[in-house]
Amino acid sequence: MKTKAKKLIFIFVLFSTQYVYCQDLSNIKGSKPFELKGSFSAGISSINSTRNEKAHSGLFYTTSIAPVFKFYGIEIPVSVTFSNRQTTFQQPFNRYGASIKYKWAKAHVGYRNVFFSDYTLASRTIVGGGFEINPSILRVGFMMGKINNKIEINNNQIDEVTEPKFERKIMAFKLGLGKSNNYFDINVLKGSDIYSPAQLDSNRKKLVTPEENFVASVHIVQKIYKYFNIDIEGAGSFYTKNKVSPEMEYDFVGKDIVSKLIKTNISTQANYAIKGKFDIQLNQFNTSLTYRYVMPDFKSMGSYFFNTDIREIAINPSASFIKGKINLAGQFGLQHNNLTKRKIQTSDRVIYGLNMTLSAIKNLNISAYFNNNKTELVNVQADRLLDSFNLTQNNLQIGTMITYMITKNSNNQNISMSFNHNNFEILSLYDPSNTLSFNNVSNSVVISYNYKWKKSKLGFGSQINYFGSSNNQNSTSRIGLNINANKSFYKTKLNVRLGIGYAFNYLDHFADGSSIRTTFNLGYALAKKHNISLQTDIFHRNYKIQNKLNVNDYRSSLRYVYNF
């Protein structure tokens, strides 16, 4: 009993708090000083399986409470869960943050995700403080805080998983003129790792070094008349991979200025990135032309991830006809990497596709798509490879969906059919044995019919489905039938649903057993804000060709929820 009590107290301590939402103080007069809402739930589950998952079988119970405290409109959600199963928490700590807005001024404090530009501060989680002010056409923003906590490793212990980290702090600044659709911004970001001599020696054994970064960008957004939009950003980044590396023995243009902005040495790299977009928006025709150029080693501490070493140009036209009843959207793009010619191979990619939706006929909707990505890997430094293995990779996707709806006497019928085809292949020009070549083709077809009787609150559905996949080694396929029925009682307080599905499985075109699944769901509103639900799932799978044991699964759960 004491162990359970300690576990419950421990879970209450390790509750996870989400971010606090932005609060507009201009509406604070109409907000209540304090409000409490949320939910409480308790449930029991039973799982029995013949799979090799004994740890997941048995009887389990969970109880959770998720209150939301509200102070003058600022929400603080909290979640606490207790279970006899092992409970895991993605965030076993508190994260508090708030953005307070008053007219044209906004203040940020705590854990925040603030966006200045794609290449400087791009919604990176930062714990600290800052502000944004936009009086008239002036655009000013400032954020300062920490993005990484220090993680130290005990050298006396062997730890192959945990990677040490230095404490990392950043500072970002934005200055611009204009409104939301017409502005000129200058963005600057400075980030640096904080280290001590002891941690430096410890982390060096893990090849983790203290880094520093300075990024500056110019961002221009302009709307010309009402038909044209331009969005351009260019950025330059100076990144020092190791702050304690030896100093440079040579000078470069602008070294005196750069050295005042960032610690420069032999590990310092200078890179740049450019992106641009030009939109044309007419009544029935739209198109956008995009361009992106990012050098291989471009980095910014204010962003989580970049696709680097890429030059890309793309056009995305779209058109609408007959008052929106026919819509077409296309795409065509070219991508190229190895911009500095330092890699032994270069990849060239061609991307093109077409999407169409048609609703010109009453009650009938048709949609179709076609996409193809082609990538060629070309050997550009043959002397560094023993063999040439120039490869071509193709990924073709084709699909369509047809839906027909009938409404009569408030009863609804729905008939739909979908088809999807995917062909992925890798071809080698210098591979007579086809050891590098690969091909995988998959097809799926789904035909469904649904009927809903509005007066009797009765619904019926059926589905025939097929899926097949084949590659260089084997082929698998499955064809099945699903049937379900649902009914509401007592003015929709009680809802019942029953479903059954049966499928035949094939391996290399030979029968490989079958599977059957039965599901039952029941939901009942006991009273206002009080709900109870019962869910049951029974599954059986047998094999004829594959040397596997038959599978029998039984899952059932009963849950009560109270919303307050």
Buried (B, 14 or more C-beta within 10 A) or exposed (E): EEEEEEBEEEBEEBBBBBBBBBBBBEEBEEBEEEEEEBBBBBBBBBBEBBEEEEEEBEEBBBBBBBBBBBBBBBBBBBBBBBBBEEBEEEEEEEBEBBBBBEEEBBBBBBBBBBEBBBBBBBBBBBBBBBBBBBEEEEBBBBBBBBBBEBBBBEEEEEEEEEEBBBBBBBBBBBBBEBEEEBBBBBBBBBBBBEBEEEBBEBBBEBEBBBBBBBBBBBBBBBBEEEEEBBBBBBBBBBBBBBBBBEEBEEEEEEEEEBBEEBBBBEBBBBBBBBBBBBBEBEEEEBBBBBBBBBBBBBBBBBBEEBEBBBBBBBBBBBBBEEEEEBBBBBBBBBBBBBBEEEBEBBBBBBBBBBBBBBBEEEEEBBBBBBBBBBBBBEBEEEEEEEEEBBBBBBBBBBBBBBBBBEEEEEBBBBBBBBBBBBBBBBBBEEBEEEEEBBBBBBBBBBBBBBBBBEEEBBBBBBBBBBBBBBBEEEBBBBBBEBEBBBBBEEEEEBBBBBBBBBBBBBBEEEEBBBBBBBBBBBBBBEEEEEBBBBBBBBBBBBBEEEEEEEBBBBBBBBBBBBEE
